[in-house]
């Protein structure tokens, strides 16, 4: 063992997800000439878990992992209904010991380092990631972290349940005839105020795995499970001998997984969100995640975990878990009907999130609707919170417009004070914590190299303004279009990031703001001695109206209320000054959303973020004051437009490095 050694990769945990990733790396030749360590306190010598999943015989996982299969079945039954044949699919069983043995083979064959120790903490350092264990410290460029996930406290529309199971591998006194059929859920046992069922897997050599499983907020105990197991086995199989025992706990949660986002640390397994909340199945997702990471590594791309499944499946999971939380006795009815009125293949694809919206509807219509309607009210009341911020900004825009109409003499000063405070409170701070995106929120101090890179990028862009204002303006517009579009769609469609949608929305946004205020825009552009918009007033109005109509239609097609309210705010902003319309969007939407993304991604709170941002806030304000002072002395600022011009140049310079760091953050964060 190389204590205090530096490795290319360190795996924290040597279970299923680590083994699958090692196999994927091995198949691509990515373990050759690599120093790799596996750290796990357990030596993995016991057959302590069962991994089951369904798969088509043509799937990659069936071809790739077939030698690990201990048993497959072609038929399933739910609640002792007539067995259903799975056609070209199989229900598969893999013993954990087969995976542990596979891991040992890879370790021995490639001379990897095995460390039997618990991990105390992980720290980001200048040379990589520092893993602190009871038996020494280790460093690596990349850490694959498969420690069990921790979940945030559930929101009102979320749940944290546990799937707990205790089972016996038995040898019955008589031969079991239905050896080709799996009983997925047999509810013919006491429910005890939870959703409880038996799970029966016929194994080779006349052995049977019989498990009692509970979905609930309290785990099932051995004292509760053993009488149920004994009574069920005697009733169904007669006398028996226990060969092995098995027990386990799987989280069933729609809450956010709590983990620190640290450069070089890649979550895998349950920590990456591989566990399906409504079923507890994870193996296929772990396999897909391993293949995904190995492909990224092979192609020298930045590694990140698989994207989570489409939002509608998260919505279905939330509804089901809320039912199981508040009315657990309905679990038996829902699962029985689900499999009774739909074929097994369709149900499996639905549970995997692989069905189309039309297939979803067909399946959902077979389920009892009243339980889902009850929890739907909770979901709607909580989900509506996402509309509060854009609705508030829209109301503020309308209020400012009314003040402008009916109290015009005060309007300018009210807007100036309001937006100045907003810029200092969140507009500037949201871009003043970029150093945390590189070092992590728990690291004190800022690296000199980061400051030099940041100021260097800003200075280069300032220099570009002096060398070619036209080029600087085009660059400023281009990266602002990209960044604002990316930030908004991260908020509206966090699981469906699309480059072209980001660019299209950013273009519409700036088109509405700038062309909709063409006179003011051209005055600023004239003071910057750069391009001006070439449209007549009528053309500008027509183009802006067309952009607004397109944006309204798009927001409706996207079925996104926050998107729609943003377009409404931009419409009202047409009748406000350019700086006010831009500030409403920049401060009220972009900066607030960005601030929330940073809080979620860095797993911290506003107070901590604000304190960490203070040095850069003060520095940026100082630079802005100096900029105005120099311009006042040497260039004689004459009016508000020229002051706005200086502000936009300042904003463009500090935005340039900020957008680079935020893009990297969005690429790897599930904020």
C-alpha positions in Angstrom: 0.0 0.0 0.0 1.2 3.5 -0.9 0.2 5.7 1.9 0.3 9.4 1.1 0.5 8.3 -2.5 -0.9 10.0 -5.6 -3.3 8.0 -7.8 -4.9 8.7 -11.1 -8.3 7.5 -9.7 -9.6 6.6 -6.2 -12.8 4.7 -5.8 -14.5 5.3 -2.5 -16.5 2.1 -2.0 -15.9 -1.2 -3.7 -19.5 -2.3 -4.3 -21.7 -2.7 -7.4 -21.3 0.8 -8.9 -17.5 0.8 -8.5 -17.2 -2.7 -10.0 -19.4 -1.8 -13.0 -17.3 1.3 -13.6 -14.1 -0.6 -13.4 -15.4 -3.1 -15.9 -16.4 -0.3 -18.3 -12.9 1.3 -17.9 -11.3 -2.1 -18.4 -13.2 -2.9 -21.6 -11.9 0.4 -23.1 -8.3 -0.2 -22.0 -8.5 2.7 -19.6 -6.9 0.8 -16.6 -3.6 0.3 -18.4 -0.7 2.1 -16.8 -3.0 3.8 -14.2 -2.5 4.0 -10.5 -5.8 3.3 -8.9 -6.9 2.7 -5.3 -10.2 1.3 -3.9 -11.0 2.3 -0.4 -13.7 0.4 1.5 -13.9 -0.7 5.2 -15.6 -3.9 4.2 -13.5 -6.6 2.5 -16.6 -7.8 0.5 -16.4 -11.5 1.2 -20.0 -12.1 2.0 -23.0 -12.6 -0.3 -25.0 -9.9 1.4 -27.1 -8.4 -1.4 -29.2 -9.3 -4.4 -29.4 -7.1 -7.5 -32.4 -7.7 -9.8 -33.7 -5.9 -12.9 -35.5 -6.5 -16.1 -33.9 -6.3 -19.5 -34.4 -7.1 -23.1 -32.1 -9.8 -24.4 -30.8 -7.3 -27.0 -29.9 -4.6 -24.4 -26.2 -3.7 -23.9 -26.4 -4.7 -20.2 -27.6 -8.3 -21.2 -24.7 -8.7 -23.6 -22.1 -7.1 -21.3 -23.0 -8.6 -17.9 -24.4 -12.0 -18.9 -21.6 -13.9 -17.2 -22.6 -12.3 -13.9 -26.2 -13.5 -14.1 -27.0 -16.2 -11.5 -30.5 -16.7 -12.7 -33.0 -15.3 -15.2 -36.8 -15.8 -15.5 -39.1 -15.4 -18.5 -42.4 -15.0 -16.4 -43.6 -12.7 -13.7 -46.6 -12.7 -11.4 -48.0 -9.9 -9.2 -50.3 -10.7 -6.3 -50.5 -14.3 -7.4 -52.2 -13.4 -10.7 -51.7 -15.6 -13.7 -48.0 -15.6 -14.7 -47.2 -13.3 -17.7 -44.5 -14.2 -20.2 -42.0 -11.5 -20.9 -41.4 -12.4 -24.5 -37.9 -11.1 -25.5 -37.2 -9.8 -22.0 -36.0 -11.4 -18.8 -36.0 -10.7 -15.1 -32.4 -11.0 -13.9 -30.8 -11.9 -10.6 -27.1 -11.1 -9.8 -25.6 -12.0 -6.5 -23.4 -9.4 -4.8 -20.7 -12.0 -4.3 -20.4 -12.3 -8.1 -19.7 -8.6 -8.3 -17.3 -8.6 -5.4 -15.4 -11.5 -7.1 -15.3 -9.6 -10.3 -13.9 -6.6 -8.5 -11.2 -8.7 -7.0 -10.3 -10.1 -10.4 -9.8 -6.6 -11.8 -7.8 -5.5 -8.7 -5.5 -8.5 -9.0 -5.2 -8.4 -12.8 -4.4 -4.7 -13.0 -2.5 -4.5 -9.7 -4.8 -1.9 -8.2 -4.4 -0.9 -4.5 -7.0 -2.1 -2.1 -7.4 -0.1 1.1 -9.5 -1.5 4.0 -10.5 1.6 5.8 -13.4 4.1 6.3 -13.2 7.5 4.7 -13.3 10.4 7.2 -13.4 13.3 4.7 -12.6 14.6 1.3 -10.8 17.9 0.7 -9.9 19.7 -2.5 -6.2 20.8 -2.7 -4.0 22.5 -5.2 -2.7 19.2 -6.5 -6.1 17.3 -6.6 -8.4 15.7 -4.2 -7.2 14.7 -0.7 -9.0 11.6 0.8 -8.5 11.2 4.5 -8.9 7.7 6.0 -8.3 6.0 9.3 -5.3 4.3 7.7 -3.6 7.2 6.0 -4.2 9.9 3.4 -4.4 9.6 -0.3 -4.5 12.0 -3.3 -5.9 11.6 -6.8 -6.9 13.7 -9.8 -10.3 12.1 -9.8 -12.4 10.5 -7.1 -15.4 8.2 -7.8 -17.5 8.4 -4.7 -20.1 5.7 -4.1 -20.8 6.4 -0.4 -24.5 6.0 0.5 -26.5 9.2 -0.4 -27.8 11.6 2.2 -31.1 13.4 1.4 -32.2 17.0 2.1 -35.3 17.4 4.3 -38.3 16.7 2.1 -40.4 19.6 0.9 -44.2 19.4 1.4 -44.6 17.7 -1.9 -41.7 15.3 -1.4 -41.2 12.1 0.7 -38.4 10.1 2.2 -39.4 6.5 2.7 -37.4 3.3 3.1 -37.7 0.1 1.2 -36.5 -2.5 3.7 -36.4 -6.2 3.2 -35.5 -9.3 5.2 -35.4 -12.7 3.5 -34.4 -16.3 3.6 -32.8 -18.4 0.9 -34.7 -21.7 1.7 -34.5 -25.3 0.7 -38.1 -26.6 0.8 -38.8 -30.2 1.6 -40.7 -30.6 -1.7 -39.7 -29.5 -5.3 -41.0 -26.1 -6.4 -42.7 -26.4 -9.8 -42.9 -22.8 -10.9 -39.2 -22.3 -11.2 -39.5 -20.1 -14.3 -41.7 -17.4 -12.7 -40.9 -14.6 -10.3 -43.5 -13.4 -7.8 -42.7 -9.7 -7.8 -45.3 -8.6 -5.3 -47.6 -10.9 -3.3 -49.6 -8.8 -0.9 -51.2 -11.7 0.9 -49.6 -10.8 4.2 -50.5 -8.4 7.0 -49.9 -4.8 5.9 -49.4 -3.5 9.5 -50.1 0.1 8.4 -47.5 0.0 5.6 -47.2 -1.3 2.0 -45.9 -4.8 2.6 -45.5 -7.7 0.2 -43.6 -11.0 -0.4 -41.0 -11.3 -3.1 -40.3 -14.8 -4.3 -37.3 -15.8 -6.6 -36.9 -19.5 -7.5 -33.1 -20.3 -7.6 -31.1 -23.2 -8.9 -30.9 -26.5 -7.0 -34.4 -26.2 -5.6 -33.7 -23.2 -3.5 -36.0 -20.2 -3.2 -35.3 -16.6 -2.1 -38.3 -15.4 -0.1 -38.3 -11.8 1.1 -40.7 -9.7 3.0 -40.5 -6.1 1.8 -41.9 -2.9 3.4 -42.3 0.5 1.8 -42.6 2.9 4.7 -41.2 5.6 6.9 -40.1 3.0 9.5 -37.9 0.0 8.5 -39.2 -3.5 9.2 -37.3 -5.2 12.0 -36.3 -8.8 12.3 -38.8 -9.3 15.1 -41.6 -8.1 12.8 -40.4 -9.9 9.6 -39.5 -13.3 10.9 -43.1 -14.4 11.9 -44.4 -13.1 8.6 -41.7 -15.0 6.7 -42.3 -18.3 8.6 -46.1 -18.2 8.3 -45.9 -17.4 4.5 -43.3 -20.1 3.7 -45.1 -22.8 5.7 -48.4 -21.9 4.0 -46.9 -21.9 0.5 -43.9 -24.2 0.5 -44.4 -26.4 3.6 -41.4 -27.3 5.8 -38.1 -25.7 4.9 -34.5 -25.2 5.9 -32.9 -21.7 5.9 -29.7 -21.7 3.8 -28.9 -18.0 3.9 -30.4 -14.8 5.2 -30.5 -11.5 3.5 -31.5 -8.0 4.6 -31.2 -4.5 3.2 -32.4 -0.9 3.2 -32.9 1.2 0.1 -33.9 4.9 0.2 -37.1 5.9 -1.7 -36.9 9.7 -1.9 -37.7 12.5 -4.3 -35.7 14.9 -2.1 -32.4 16.4 -3.4 -29.3 14.4 -2.7 -27.0 16.4 -0.4 -23.4 16.3 -1.5 -20.7 18.9 -1.9 -19.9 19.6 -5.5 -16.1 19.5 -5.7 -14.0 19.5 -8.8 -12.6 16.1 -9.4 -15.2 14.2 -7.3 -17.7 12.2 -9.4 -20.6 10.6 -7.6 -21.6 7.1 -8.7 -24.2 4.6 -7.7 -27.0 5.8 -5.3 -25.0 9.0 -4.6 -25.4 10.0 -8.3 -29.2 9.5 -8.2 -29.2 6.0 -9.7 -31.9 4.7 -7.3 -35.4 4.9 -8.8 -37.5 6.6 -6.0 -40.7 4.7 -6.6 -39.2 1.2 -6.9 -35.7 1.2 -5.4 -34.3 -0.4 -8.6 -30.8 0.9 -9.4 -28.6 -1.7 -11.2 -29.4 -0.7 -14.8 -28.9 3.0 -14.0 -25.6 2.2 -12.4 -24.5 0.2 -15.5 -25.6 3.1 -17.8 -23.8 5.6 -15.6 -20.6 3.5 -15.7 -20.7 3.3 -19.5 -21.4 7.0 -19.8 -18.5 7.9 -17.6 -16.1 5.5 -19.3 -17.1 7.0 -22.7 -16.5 10.5 -21.5 -13.1 9.5 -20.2 -12.2 7.7 -23.4 -13.1 10.7 -25.4 -11.3 13.0 -23.0 -14.4 14.9 -22.1 -15.2 16.4 -18.7 -16.8 13.7 -16.7 -20.3 14.2 -15.2 -23.0 11.9 -14.0 -25.9 10.8 -16.2 -28.7 13.4 -16.4 -31.7 12.5 -14.3 -34.8 11.2 -16.0 -37.4 13.5 -17.6 -39.3 15.8 -15.2 -42.6 14.1 -15.7 -41.3 10.8 -14.3 -40.0 12.7 -11.2 -43.6 14.1 -11.0 -45.1 10.6 -11.1 -42.6 9.4 -8.4 -43.5 12.3 -6.1 -47.2 11.5 -6.4 -46.8 7.8 -5.7 -44.4 8.4 -2.7 -46.8 10.9 -1.3 -49.6 8.3 -1.5 -47.4 5.7 0.2 -46.4 8.2 2.9 -49.9 9.4 3.7 -52.1 6.4 2.7 -49.8 3.4 2.6 -52.7 0.9 2.6 -53.4 2.0 -1.0 -50.0 0.7 -2.2 -51.4 -2.9 -2.6 -54.3 -1.6 -4.8 -52.2 0.6 -7.0 -49.4 -1.9 -7.8 -51.9 -4.8 -8.3 -54.0 -2.7 -10.8 -50.8 -1.4 -12.5 -49.7 -4.9 -13.5 -53.2 -6.4 -14.0 -54.3 -3.8 -16.5 -51.0 -3.4 -18.4 -48.6 -5.9 -19.8 -45.3 -6.4 -17.9 -43.1 -5.0 -20.6 -45.0 -1.7 -20.8 -44.9 -1.4 -17.0 -41.2 -2.1 -16.8 -40.5 0.6 -19.5 -42.8 3.0 -17.6 -41.0 2.4 -14.3 -37.7 2.9 -16.1 -38.8 6.3 -17.6 -38.5 5.0 -21.1 -42.1 5.4 -22.3 -43.6 8.2 -24.4 -46.1 10.7 -23.0 -48.9 8.9 -24.9 -47.9 5.6 -23.4 -47.8 7.2 -20.0 -51.3 8.5 -20.3 -52.6 5.0 -21.4 -51.0 3.5 -18.3 -52.0 6.2 -15.9 -55.6 6.0 -17.0 -55.7 2.4 -15.7 -54.9 3.5 -12.1 -57.4 4.5 -9.4 -57.5 8.3 -9.8 -58.8 9.5 -6.4 -55.6 8.9 -4.4 -53.6 10.7 -7.1 -56.0 13.7 -7.1 -55.6 14.1 -3.4 -51.9 14.3 -3.5 -52.0 16.3 -6.7 -53.3 19.3 -4.7 -50.2 19.2 -2.5 -48.0 19.0 -5.6 -49.7 22.0 -7.3 -49.5 24.1 -4.1 -45.8 23.5 -3.8 -44.9 23.6 -7.4 -46.6 27.0 -7.7 -43.9 28.4 -5.5 -41.7 28.6 -8.7 -44.1 31.2 -10.0 -43.9 33.5 -7.0 -40.6 35.2 -8.1 -41.5 35.9 -11.8 -45.0 37.0 -10.8 -43.5 39.4 -8.2 -41.2 40.9 -10.8 -44.1 41.3 -13.2 -46.1 43.1 -10.5 -43.1 45.3 -9.8 -42.8 46.1 -13.5 -46.5 47.1 -13.7 -46.1 49.2 -10.5 -43.1 51.1 -11.9 -45.1 51.7 -15.1 -48.0 53.1 -13.2 -45.6 55.4 -11.2 -44.1 56.5 -14.5 -47.5 57.4 -15.8 -49.1 59.0 -12.7 -46.0 60.3 -10.8 -43.4 60.9 -13.5 -41.5 63.5 -11.5 -40.6 60.8 -8.9 -40.2 57.9 -11.3 -36.6 58.3 -12.2 -35.4 58.6 -8.6 -37.5 55.6 -7.4 -36.1 53.4 -10.1 -32.6 54.6 -9.6 -32.7 53.9 -5.8 -34.5 50.6 -6.3 -32.2 49.2 -8.9 -29.0 50.5 -7.3 -30.0 48.6 -4.1 -30.9 45.5 -6.1 -27.6 45.6 -8.0 -25.6 45.8 -4.7 -27.8 43.2 -2.9 -27.8 40.4 -5.5 -26.8 41.6 -9.0 -23.1 42.1 -8.1 -22.8 39.4 -5.4 -24.1 36.6 -7.6 -21.1 37.1 -9.8 -18.7 37.6 -6.9 -18.5 34.0 -5.7 -16.9 32.4 -8.8 -13.8 31.5 -6.7 -16.0 29.1 -4.8 -16.8 27.2 -8.0 -13.2 26.3 -8.2 -12.2 25.7 -4.6 -15.5 24.8 -2.9 -17.4 26.7 -0.3 -15.6 25.2 2.7 -12.1 26.4 1.6 -11.0 29.6 3.2 -9.0 32.1 1.2 -8.6 32.6 -2.6 -5.8 31.4 -4.7 -3.6 34.1 -6.3 -3.7 32.2 -9.6 -7.5 32.5 -9.6 -7.4 36.2 -9.0 -4.8 36.7 -11.7 -6.8 34.7 -14.2 -10.0 36.5 -13.4 -8.6 40.0 -13.5 -6.6 39.1 -16.6 -9.7 38.0 -18.5 -11.5 41.2 -17.5 -8.6 43.4 -18.5 -8.3 41.6 -21.9 -11.9 42.4 -22.6 -11.5 46.0 -21.5 -8.5 46.2 -23.9 -10.7 44.9 -26.6 -13.1 47.8 -26.1 -10.3 50.2 -26.8 -9.0 48.3 -29.8 -12.3 47.6 -31.4 -15.5 48.6 -29.8 -17.5 46.9 -32.6 -15.8 43.5 -31.9 -16.2 44.0 -28.1 -19.9 44.7 -28.5 -20.5 41.6 -30.6 -18.6 39.4 -28.1 -20.5 40.9 -25.2 -23.8 40.3 -26.8 -22.8 36.7 -27.9 -21.7 35.5 -24.5 -24.6 37.4 -22.7 -27.1 35.7 -25.0 -25.6 32.3 -24.2 -25.3 32.9 -20.5 -28.7 34.4 -19.9 -30.3 31.6 -22.0 -28.4 28.9 -20.1 -29.3 30.3 -16.7 -33.0 30.7 -17.5 -33.4 27.2 -19.0 -31.5 25.8 -16.1 -34.3 27.2 -14.0 -37.2 26.3 -16.3 -36.0 23.0 -17.7 -33.1 21.8 -15.4 -33.0 18.3 -17.0 -33.3 19.4 -20.6 -30.4 21.7 -21.2 -30.2 22.4 -25.0 -27.6 24.7 -26.5 -29.8 25.9 -29.3 -32.7 26.6 -27.0 -30.3 28.6 -24.8 -29.1 30.7 -27.7 -32.6 31.2 -29.2 -34.0 32.4 -25.9 -31.1 34.7 -25.2 -31.5 36.1 -28.7 -35.2 36.7 -28.2 -34.5 38.3 -24.8 -31.9 40.8 -26.1 -33.9 41.4 -29.2 -37.0 42.4 -27.2 -34.9 44.6 -24.8 -32.7 46.4 -27.3 -34.9 46.7 -30.4 -37.9 47.4 -28.1 -35.9 50.4 -26.8 -34.2 51.3 -30.1 -33.8 55.0 -29.5 -32.1 54.6 -26.1 -30.1 51.6 -27.4 -28.7 53.7 -30.3 -27.9 56.6 -28.0 -25.8 54.3 -25.9 -24.2 52.7 -28.9 -23.4 56.1 -30.3 -21.6 57.1 -27.1 -19.7 53.8 -27.4 -18.8 54.7 -31.0 -20.0 51.3 -32.3 -22.8 49.8 -34.4 -26.3 51.2 -34.2 -29.6 49.5 -34.9 -30.7 50.3 -38.5 -34.5 50.0 -38.1 -37.1 52.7 -38.5 -39.4 53.3 -35.4 -42.2 51.3 -37.1 -39.9 48.5 -38.0 -38.5 48.3 -34.5 -42.0 48.1 -33.0 -43.1 45.4 -35.5 -40.0 43.3 -34.9 -40.4 43.6 -31.1 -44.0 42.5 -31.4 -43.1 39.5 -33.5 -40.4 38.5 -31.0 -42.9 38.8 -28.2 -45.5 36.8 -29.9 -43.0 34.0 -30.7 -41.8 34.0 -27.1 -45.4 33.8 -25.8 -46.2 30.9 -28.1 -42.9 29.1 -27.1 -43.6 29.5 -23.4 -47.1 28.0 -23.9 -45.7 25.1 -25.9 -43.1 24.5 -23.1 -46.0 24.5 -20.6 -43.9 26.6 -18.3 -45.6 29.3 -16.2 -42.3 31.0 -15.2 -41.3 31.3 -18.8 -44.7 32.9 -19.7 -44.5 35.4 -16.8 -41.0 36.4 -17.9 -42.3 37.2 -21.4 -45.1 39.2 -19.8 -42.5 41.2 -17.8 -40.6 41.9 -20.9 -43.8 43.2 -22.6 -44.4 45.6 -19.7 -40.7 46.6 -19.8 -41.2 47.9 -23.4 -42.9 50.9 -21.8 -40.2 51.5 -19.2 -36.7 53.0 -19.8 -34.2 50.6 -21.2 -32.1 50.5 -18.0 -35.2 49.8 -15.9 -36.4 47.0 -18.2 -32.9 45.5 -18.3 -32.5 45.8 -14.5 -35.9 44.2 -13.8 -34.7 41.1 -15.8 -31.0 41.2 -14.7 -31.6 41.7 -11.0 -35.1 40.3 -10.5 -34.7 37.2 -12.5 -31.2 36.4 -13.7 -29.3 37.3 -10.6 -31.8 35.8 -8.2 -32.0 32.5 -10.1 -28.2 32.4 -10.4 -27.9 33.0 -6.6 -30.3 30.1 -5.9 -28.5 27.8 -8.3 -25.2 28.6 -6.5 -26.8 27.9 -3.1 -28.1 24.6 -4.3 -25.1 23.6 -6.2 -22.6 24.5 -3.4 -24.9 23.2 -0.7 -24.8 26.3 1.4 -27.0 29.3 2.5 -27.3 32.9 1.5 -25.4 34.2 4.5 -22.4 32.1 3.8 -22.4 33.0 0.1 -22.8 36.7 0.8 -19.9 36.7 3.3 -17.7 34.8 0.8 -18.6 37.4 -1.9 -17.8 40.5 0.2 -14.1 40.9 -0.9 -15.0 40.7 -4.5 -18.1 42.9 -4.1 -15.9 45.6 -2.5 -13.3 45.2 -5.2 -15.8 45.4 -8.0 -17.5 48.5 -6.5 -14.1 50.1 -6.2 -13.3 49.4 -9.8 -16.7 50.8 -10.9 -16.1 54.0 -8.8 -12.6 54.4 -10.3 -14.0 53.9 -13.8 -16.6 56.7 -13.3 -14.0 58.9 -11.7 -11.5 58.4 -14.6 -14.3 58.9 -17.2 -15.5 62.1 -15.4 -12.0 63.5 -15.3 -10.7 62.6 -18.8 -13.9 62.0 -20.9 -16.3 64.4 -19.2 -19.5 62.4 -18.8 -22.3 64.7 -19.8 -25.6 62.8 -19.1 -27.2 59.6 -17.8 -26.7 57.8 -21.2 -23.0 58.2 -21.0 -23.0 57.0 -17.4 -25.0 54.0 -18.6 -22.4 53.4 -21.3 -19.6 53.2 -18.7 -21.8 50.8 -16.6 -22.3 48.5 -19.6 -18.6 48.4 -20.4 -17.9 47.7 -16.7 -20.6 44.9 -16.7 -19.2 43.4 -19.9 -15.6 43.2 -18.4 -16.6 41.5 -15.2 -19.1 39.3 -16.9 -16.6 37.7 -19.3 -14.8 35.5 -16.7 -18.0 35.0 -14.7 -19.7 33.4 -17.6 -16.8 31.0 -18.2 -16.9 29.8 -14.6 -20.7 29.6 -14.4 -20.8 27.6 -17.6 -18.4 25.0 -16.1 -20.6 25.0 -12.9 -23.8 24.4 -14.9 -22.2 21.6 -16.9 -21.4 19.5 -13.8 -24.0 20.7 -11.2 -27.5 19.4 -10.6 -28.6 22.6 -9.0 
